[in-house]
Amino acid sequence: MICVRDSPLTSSLGALVRFPVLRAYNLRISKTGTIRVGKLSRAKSPPGLPGATAPHEHQPTDLRLGHIVRLLMEHATVVVSGTKIAQEISSSRSEVWRLIQQLRSMGVDVAGHPATGYQLRAVPDLLLPEILHPLLRGTIFGAHLHHFYKIGSTNTAAMAAAAEGAPEGSVFLAEEQTAGRGRGANSWQSPRSMGIYCSVVLRPAQPPSEVLVLSLAAGLAVRAAIQQVDSRVNADLKWPNDVLIGRNKVSGILTEMNAEATRVRCVVVGVGVNVNQGSFPKDLSATSLRLETGSEWSRVELAAALLKSLDREYRQLTGDPEARSSILRRFTENSSWVNGRFVRIEENGASFEGTTEGLDERGFLLVRMESGVKTVLSGTVRER
């Protein structure tokens, strides 16, 4: 889905370790290097911990948490003393204990106590900047990673940050969304640490009419990332913003922009991927990668693959004059919906039926009806 926000444009442009061995959720993660994150921010501990007060929903995750995780990963076979950790993060041992408790509340399996020191039992599958940064070197997404334990919507946070001047390549990740958004008024279920909830800020030097192609490129990036992790999974692209396995949705894309009539100020591409959910409400036609493959996936590995794939697509789109035609061709090749599918289109309270006949040069869907071919600019596409 593509939405226009805070802009003279008002119409939608598209539908938018047991000791001493680690149990690795991600066997491909190598030991992380030192990351200079500047002055480490402080955050209150979550509810239920000794002396804790509830953090603001939109408060970024304390950077010291990632620093502790990296330190424990670098010393995976030994116990790390609270004193050493305190020195590393310029804090006290009592503060280290509170942060360890906070990590545990986030699902990180840390053994130990202030008197004995600490050690990871398993590599944490958290989308922390300290873990992702080494995996994203060379992309536009490695420098400005923002992580939230809980947030309303990563897209909302990214749009607000973009309006305040957030640089291109800023990434907003959450373990949980309480108000995740899909197309239109639809919500996106975002249970804690089960999926990937990610939004990126882009500033392409393009007119607003080009943004739909960017949304299609994001779908290609999601599909490529899934296949990079497990080539057996054959995902289907549904125009304009869904990724399916069989008949069920595994990923959705929400693209929003702030634009003038002829110039895009910023674009936020939000991606939700169902990764390790074990079930869904019966009224949702949804699935997860875990349900489809029978095994748990590393969210870290998949998120890194996704952002690297999106980086490739974006660089090509903004630097290669032939990229648009390549995106449209590849989307068509990897979609069972674009050609020869009898569909029902629901748009602005009205509906019509017809057979899909490809994409036009802008990326809009063509549907043949008895009266001729209609160009679908936005709406819900359903199979008949």
C-alpha positions as CSV (number, residue, x, y, z in Angstrom):
1,M,0.0,0.0,0.0
2,I,1.1,3.5,-0.7
3,C,-0.2,6.4,1.3
4,V,0.5,10.1,1.1
5,R,1.0,12.0,4.3
6,D,1.3,15.8,5.1
7,S,1.5,16.8,1.5
8,P,-0.3,18.8,-1.1
9,L,-0.9,15.4,-2.7
10,T,-4.0,13.8,-1.1
11,S,-4.9,10.9,-3.4
12,S,-3.6,7.4,-3.0
13,L,-1.1,6.3,-5.6
14,G,-1.6,2.6,-5.1
15,A,-3.0,0.0,-2.9
16,L,-0.5,0.2,-1.2
17,V,24.1,-22.2,26.0
18,R,24.3,-25.0,28.1
19,F,27.7,-24.2,29.5
20,P,30.0,-23.7,27.7
21,V,28.3,-24.3,24.4
22,L,25.9,-21.8,22.8
23,R,22.6,-23.1,21.4
24,A,22.7,-20.9,18.4
25,Y,19.4,-19.7,17.0
26,N,21.4,-18.4,14.1
27,L,24.2,-20.8,13.2
28,R,25.5,-18.4,10.5
29,I,26.0,-15.4,12.9
30,S,29.7,-14.8,13.3
31,K,31.2,-13.2,16.3
32,T,30.4,-9.5,16.2
33,G,33.1,-6.8,16.1
34,T,33.4,-3.7,18.2
35,I,30.8,-1.1,17.3
36,R,31.2,2.5,18.2
37,V,27.8,3.7,19.2
38,G,28.8,6.9,21.0
39,K,27.5,7.8,24.4
40,L,25.3,4.9,25.6
41,S,21.7,6.0,26.4
42,R,19.9,5.0,29.5
43,A,16.4,3.6,29.7
44,K,14.2,2.6,32.5
45,S,13.6,-1.1,33.1
46,P,10.3,-2.7,32.1
47,P,7.5,-3.4,34.5
48,G,7.8,-6.2,37.0
49,L,11.5,-5.8,37.6
50,P,12.9,-4.7,41.0
51,G,12.7,-0.9,41.1
52,A,11.3,-0.8,37.6
53,T,9.0,1.7,36.1
54,A,7.2,1.2,32.8
55,P,9.2,2.6,29.8
56,H,7.4,4.9,27.4
57,E,6.0,2.8,24.5
58,H,8.0,4.7,21.9
59,Q,11.2,4.9,23.9
60,P,14.1,3.3,22.0
61,T,15.8,0.3,23.5
62,D,18.6,1.2,25.8
63,L,21.8,1.0,23.7
64,R,23.6,-0.6,26.7
65,L,21.5,-3.7,26.3
66,G,23.0,-4.4,22.9
67,H,26.5,-3.6,24.2
68,I,26.1,-6.2,27.0
69,V,24.8,-8.8,24.5
70,R,27.8,-8.1,22.2
71,L,30.2,-8.4,25.1
72,L,28.7,-11.7,26.2
73,M,28.8,-13.1,22.6
74,E,32.4,-12.2,22.3
75,H,33.2,-14.1,25.5
76,A,30.7,-17.0,24.9
77,T,32.8,-19.7,26.5
78,V,33.5,-17.9,29.8
79,V,31.7,-16.2,32.6
80,V,31.9,-12.4,32.4
81,S,32.0,-10.6,35.7
82,G,29.6,-7.8,36.5
83,T,32.6,-5.6,37.2
84,K,33.9,-6.0,33.6
85,I,30.5,-5.4,32.1
86,A,30.1,-2.3,34.3
87,Q,33.4,-1.0,33.1
88,E,32.5,-1.6,29.5
89,I,29.2,0.4,29.7
90,S,30.5,3.0,32.2
91,S,27.9,2.0,34.8
92,S,27.6,0.3,38.2
93,R,27.3,-3.4,39.0
94,S,23.8,-2.8,40.4
95,E,22.8,-1.2,37.1
96,V,24.3,-4.1,35.2
97,W,22.1,-6.4,37.2
98,R,19.0,-4.4,36.3
99,L,20.0,-4.4,32.7
100,I,20.5,-8.2,32.8
101,Q,17.0,-8.6,34.2
102,Q,15.7,-6.4,31.4
103,L,17.4,-8.6,28.8
104,R,15.8,-11.7,30.5
105,S,12.4,-10.0,30.2
106,M,13.1,-9.7,26.5
107,G,13.7,-13.4,26.2
108,V,17.5,-13.4,26.3
109,D,18.8,-16.5,28.0
110,V,21.4,-15.2,30.4
111,A,22.8,-17.4,33.2
112,G,24.4,-16.0,36.3
113,H,24.2,-13.6,39.2
114,P,26.1,-10.4,40.4
115,A,28.2,-12.6,42.7
116,T,29.2,-15.1,39.9
117,G,29.1,-13.2,36.7
118,Y,27.1,-13.7,33.5
119,Q,27.1,-16.0,30.5
120,L,24.8,-16.5,27.5
121,R,23.1,-19.8,27.2
122,A,21.9,-19.1,23.7
123,V,22.6,-16.5,20.9
124,P,19.7,-14.1,21.3
125,D,17.4,-13.7,18.3
126,L,16.8,-10.0,19.0
127,L,17.0,-7.4,16.3
128,L,19.4,-5.2,18.2
129,P,21.6,-2.7,16.4
130,E,24.8,-4.3,18.0
131,I,23.9,-7.6,16.4
132,L,22.6,-6.3,13.0
133,H,25.2,-3.6,12.4
134,P,28.1,-6.0,11.4
135,L,25.8,-7.8,9.0
136,L,24.8,-4.6,7.2
137,R,28.2,-3.1,6.4
138,G,28.3,-1.7,2.9
139,T,24.6,-1.0,2.8
140,I,22.7,2.3,3.4
141,F,21.0,0.7,6.4
142,G,23.9,0.0,8.7
143,A,24.5,3.4,10.2
144,H,21.2,4.4,11.7
145,L,19.5,1.5,13.4
146,H,16.8,2.2,15.9
147,H,15.4,-0.6,18.0
148,F,12.2,-0.6,20.2
149,Y,11.2,-3.3,22.7
150,K,7.6,-2.2,22.1
151,I,6.1,0.5,19.9
152,G,2.8,1.5,18.4
153,S,3.9,1.3,14.8
154,T,7.4,1.4,13.2
155,N,6.0,3.2,10.2
156,T,4.5,5.9,12.4
157,A,7.8,6.4,14.2
158,A,9.7,6.4,10.9
159,M,7.4,8.9,9.3
160,A,7.7,11.2,12.3
161,A,11.5,10.9,12.3
162,A,11.7,11.5,8.6
163,A,9.7,14.7,9.0
164,E,12.3,15.8,11.6
165,G,15.2,15.2,9.2
166,A,16.1,11.5,9.8
167,P,18.8,10.6,7.2
168,E,18.1,8.2,4.4
169,G,18.8,4.6,5.4
170,S,17.4,5.1,8.9
171,V,15.9,1.8,10.1
172,F,13.2,1.4,12.8
173,L,12.8,-2.1,14.2
174,A,10.5,-3.4,17.0
175,E,10.2,-6.6,18.9
176,E,6.5,-5.9,19.3
177,Q,3.9,-3.5,17.8
178,T,0.8,-2.5,19.6
179,A,-0.7,-0.7,16.7
180,G,0.8,-2.3,13.6
181,R,-0.8,-1.0,10.4
182,G,-1.6,-2.7,7.1
183,R,-3.4,-1.4,4.1
184,G,-6.3,0.9,4.7
185,A,-7.8,0.4,8.2
186,N,-6.3,-3.0,8.5
187,S,-4.1,-3.9,11.4
188,W,-0.9,-6.1,11.4
189,Q,-0.7,-8.5,14.2
190,S,2.8,-8.1,15.7
191,P,3.4,-10.5,18.7
192,R,6.6,-10.1,20.6
193,S,9.8,-11.4,18.9
194,M,7.8,-13.6,16.6
195,G,8.1,-11.6,13.4
196,I,10.0,-8.8,11.7
197,Y,8.5,-5.4,12.1
198,C,10.7,-3.0,10.2
199,S,10.4,0.4,8.5
200,V,13.1,2.3,6.5
201,V,13.4,5.9,5.5
202,L,14.3,6.6,1.9
203,R,14.7,9.9,0.0
204,P,14.7,9.1,-3.7
205,A,15.2,12.0,-6.1
206,Q,12.1,10.9,-8.0
207,P,8.5,12.2,-8.6
208,P,5.7,10.7,-6.6
209,S,4.5,8.6,-9.6
210,E,7.6,6.4,-9.2
211,V,6.9,5.3,-5.7
212,L,4.7,2.3,-6.6
213,V,7.6,0.7,-8.4
214,L,9.6,1.1,-5.1
215,S,6.8,-0.8,-3.3
216,L,7.0,-3.6,-5.9
217,A,10.8,-3.7,-5.5
218,A,10.3,-4.2,-1.7
219,G,8.1,-7.2,-2.4
220,L,10.9,-8.6,-4.6
221,A,13.4,-7.9,-1.7
222,V,11.2,-9.8,0.8
223,R,10.9,-12.8,-1.6
224,A,14.7,-12.8,-2.3
225,A,15.5,-12.7,1.5
226,I,13.3,-15.6,2.2
227,Q,14.8,-17.7,-0.6
228,Q,18.3,-16.7,0.5
229,V,17.7,-18.2,4.0
230,D,15.7,-21.3,2.6
231,S,15.6,-21.8,-1.1
232,R,12.8,-24.4,-0.7
233,V,10.3,-21.7,0.1
234,N,8.7,-20.4,-3.0
235,A,6.8,-17.2,-2.2
236,D,4.2,-15.6,-4.4
237,L,3.9,-11.9,-5.0
238,K,0.4,-10.5,-4.9
239,W,0.0,-7.0,-6.4
240,P,0.7,-4.6,-4.9
241,N,1.9,-5.2,-1.4
242,D,1.5,-8.8,-0.2
243,V,3.8,-11.8,-0.2
244,L,2.0,-15.2,0.0
245,I,2.9,-18.8,0.5
246,G,0.1,-20.7,-1.2
247,R,-3.1,-18.8,-0.4
248,N,-1.9,-17.3,2.9
249,K,-0.1,-14.1,3.6
250,V,3.4,-14.3,5.1
251,S,4.4,-10.7,4.6
252,G,2.9,-7.3,3.9
253,I,4.4,-4.0,2.8
254,L,3.1,-0.5,3.7
255,T,4.7,2.3,1.7
256,E,4.0,5.9,2.8
257,M,5.4,9.2,1.5
258,N,5.6,12.9,2.2
259,A,5.7,14.6,-1.2
260,E,5.1,17.8,-3.1
261,A,3.4,17.7,-6.5
262,T,6.6,16.8,-8.4
263,R,9.1,15.9,-5.7
264,V,9.3,13.2,-3.0
265,R,10.5,14.5,0.3
266,C,10.7,11.1,1.9
267,V,9.4,7.6,1.6
268,V,8.9,5.1,4.4
269,V,8.8,1.5,3.4
270,G,7.4,-0.7,6.2
271,V,7.7,-4.5,6.0
272,G,6.0,-7.0,8.3
273,V,7.1,-10.7,8.0
274,N,5.4,-13.6,9.9
275,V,8.5,-15.6,11.0
276,N,8.0,-17.9,14.0
277,Q,4.3,-17.6,14.9
278,G,2.8,-21.0,15.7
279,S,-0.8,-20.1,15.0
280,F,-3.1,-17.4,13.8
281,P,-6.8,-16.5,14.4
282,K,-9.1,-18.6,12.2
283,D,-10.4,-15.5,10.4
284,L,-6.9,-14.6,9.1
285,S,-5.6,-16.0,5.9
286,A,-2.1,-15.9,7.3
287,T,0.9,-18.2,7.7
288,S,4.5,-18.0,9.0
289,L,7.8,-19.3,7.8
290,R,7.9,-21.6,10.8
291,L,4.5,-23.1,10.0
292,E,5.5,-23.6,6.3
293,T,8.9,-25.2,7.0
294,G,8.3,-26.9,10.3
295,S,11.4,-25.3,11.9
296,E,12.2,-22.1,13.7
297,W,13.9,-19.3,11.7
298,S,16.5,-16.8,12.8
299,R,14.9,-13.4,12.7
300,V,18.4,-11.8,12.7
301,E,19.5,-13.7,9.7
302,L,16.3,-13.0,7.8
303,A,16.2,-9.3,8.8
304,A,19.8,-8.8,7.6
305,A,19.0,-10.6,4.3
306,L,15.9,-8.4,3.8
307,L,17.8,-5.2,4.4
308,K,20.7,-6.2,2.1
309,S,18.2,-7.2,-0.6
310,L,16.3,-4.0,-0.2
311,D,19.5,-2.1,-0.4
312,R,20.4,-3.7,-3.8
313,E,16.9,-3.1,-5.2
314,Y,17.0,0.6,-4.1
315,R,20.4,1.3,-5.4
316,Q,19.5,-0.2,-8.8
317,L,16.2,1.7,-8.9
318,T,17.9,5.1,-8.2
319,G,21.0,4.5,-10.3
320,D,20.1,2.4,-13.3
321,P,17.7,3.7,-16.0
322,E,16.8,0.1,-16.8
323,A,15.9,-0.8,-13.3
324,R,12.2,0.0,-13.5
325,S,11.6,-2.4,-16.4
326,S,13.6,-5.1,-14.6
327,I,11.5,-4.7,-11.4
328,L,8.2,-4.9,-13.4
329,R,9.4,-7.9,-15.3
330,R,10.7,-9.8,-12.2
331,F,7.6,-9.0,-10.2
332,T,5.4,-10.3,-13.1
333,E,7.6,-13.5,-13.3
334,N,7.3,-14.2,-9.6
335,S,3.5,-13.5,-9.3
336,S,0.6,-15.8,-10.1
337,W,-1.7,-12.8,-9.7
338,V,-0.5,-10.4,-12.4
339,N,-1.5,-12.4,-15.5
340,G,-4.5,-14.6,-16.2
341,R,-6.1,-14.5,-12.7
342,F,-9.8,-13.9,-12.5
343,V,-10.1,-11.4,-9.7
344,R,-12.5,-9.1,-7.9
345,I,-11.2,-5.5,-7.3
346,E,-12.7,-3.6,-4.4
347,E,-11.9,0.1,-4.7
348,N,-13.5,3.2,-3.0
349,G,-16.7,1.3,-2.0
350,A,-17.2,-0.1,-5.5
351,S,-16.1,-3.4,-7.0
352,F,-15.7,-5.0,-10.4
353,E,-14.4,-8.3,-11.8
354,G,-12.1,-9.3,-14.5
355,T,-8.9,-11.1,-15.6
356,T,-5.5,-9.7,-14.9
357,E,-3.4,-8.7,-17.9
358,G,-0.1,-7.6,-16.5
359,L,1.3,-4.3,-15.3
360,D,1.5,-1.0,-17.1
361,E,4.8,0.9,-17.4
362,R,4.1,2.6,-14.1
363,G,3.4,-0.7,-12.2
364,F,-0.4,-0.4,-12.0
365,L,-2.4,-3.5,-12.5
366,L,-4.3,-4.1,-15.8
367,V,-7.6,-6.0,-15.6
368,R,-9.7,-6.9,-18.6
369,M,-13.5,-6.7,-18.3
370,E,-16.2,-7.1,-20.9
371,S,-16.1,-3.4,-21.5
372,G,-12.3,-3.3,-22.0
373,V,-9.1,-3.0,-20.0
374,K,-9.2,-1.1,-16.8
375,T,-6.1,0.2,-15.0
376,V,-6.3,-0.4,-11.2
377,L,-4.6,2.4,-9.3
378,S,-5.5,1.2,-5.8
379,G,-7.8,-1.2,-4.0
380,T,-8.1,-4.8,-2.7
381,V,-7.5,-7.6,-5.1
382,R,-9.3,-10.9,-4.3
383,E,-9.5,-14.1,-6.2
384,R,-12.8,-15.1,-7.6
